[in-house]
Amino acid sequence: MATTEGASHYDHLEHMSVHDLLANINREDKSVPQAIEKAIPQIEALVNVIVDRMQHGGRLFYIGAGTSGRLGVVDASEIPPTYGVPHGRVIGIIAGGDGAIRKAVEKAEDNPTQAWKDLEEYSINQQDVLIGIAASGRTPYVIGGLKDARANGVATGCIVCNSNSAVAAQADFPVEVITGPEFVTGSTRMKAGTAQKLTLNMVSTTVMIKLGHVRGNKMVDMQLTNEKLVDRGVKMVMDELKIPYAEAEQLLHQHGSVRKAVDSRRHA
C-alpha cells in the first residue's frame, strides 16, 4: 500500500483538544522539509533540464488533478507577476479544466488520454518540459500525460510522495518526496500537498534565478501591478542606487521596471 494511504500515527482525533490537534498536525508538518532535503539531488537534475530548455525558448508545463493540479496552476500563475516572465512560459493545467480549481470535477483524473489533448492545445513540443504532480503517484490523467509526452520527445519530470510509483516510471527526471502517512489518514492535501508546494517553490524560483530574473536577491523584473509592489520597487531602486525615495519613484515611473530604472543610471 502507498505510504500516503497508510494509517495515521494518531488515533481518536475527535477526542483530542484543539491544542493537541494543532500541536500534532504541526509535529507532522515538521517532517516535510526533511523529506524534501533527501530529494534535492532529484530536484537539481530536474531544474537543470528546465533551465536548459527554457534558455533555448522552451516552456514549463505542470499537469495534475485535485490538490496537485491546483498547486501547479497556482505556481504557474505567480511566475509572470513575480518575475516579469510573459504569460505562456510556465503553464499549469488541471484535470477537468479551470472550473476544477474551485470545484472538484467527477472522474476527471481517471481519464488517461485527456492530459495530452489538453497539452496539445498549447502546441507542446520537444523544446518543452512537462512536470506531472501527483501525491499518490498513480493518477491516470498524469500517467497518461507523461507517457504521451515522452512518446513525443518532451522531457518529463514529476513530483510524487510515494516511492516506485507509476507516475515516476513515466518521468525522465522523477522527484520523490516521501512524506509518509497523513495526520488524517489519506488526506494528502496535508503533508503531501505541503511537500509539493515547497518543491514547486524550489523548482520555479531556482529556474527564474538561473534565467536571470533576480539581481542580488531582488525581483528586478516583477510587474508593478499595485501600490504595494510599486512601493517595493521604489525601495529596490533606492537601495541599489543609494538615492532618495522621491527620486527613485520618479525613475521607476519613467522606466516602468526596477531593472530598467537601475540600469538607466548605471549605464548613463
Salt bridges, closest charged atoms under 4 A:
GLU14 OE2 - HIS15 NE2 3.70
GLU28 OE1 - LYS191 NZ 2.79
ASP52 OD1 - HIS56 ND1 3.81
GLU78 OE1 - LYS197 NZ 3.83
ASP128 OD2 - ARG59 NH2 2.79
ASP172 OD1 - ARG150 NE 3.11
ASP221 OD2 - HIS213 ND1 2.91
ASP221 OD1 - ARG259 NE 2.70
ASP231 OD2 - LYS235 NZ 3.00
ASP239 OD2 - LYS218 NZ 2.95
ASP239 OD1 - LYS242 NZ 3.61
GLU240 OE2 - LYS218 NZ 3.56
GLU240 OE1 - ARG266 NH2 2.89
GLU247 OE2 - ARG265 NH2 2.71
ASP263 OD1 - ARG215 NH1 2.97
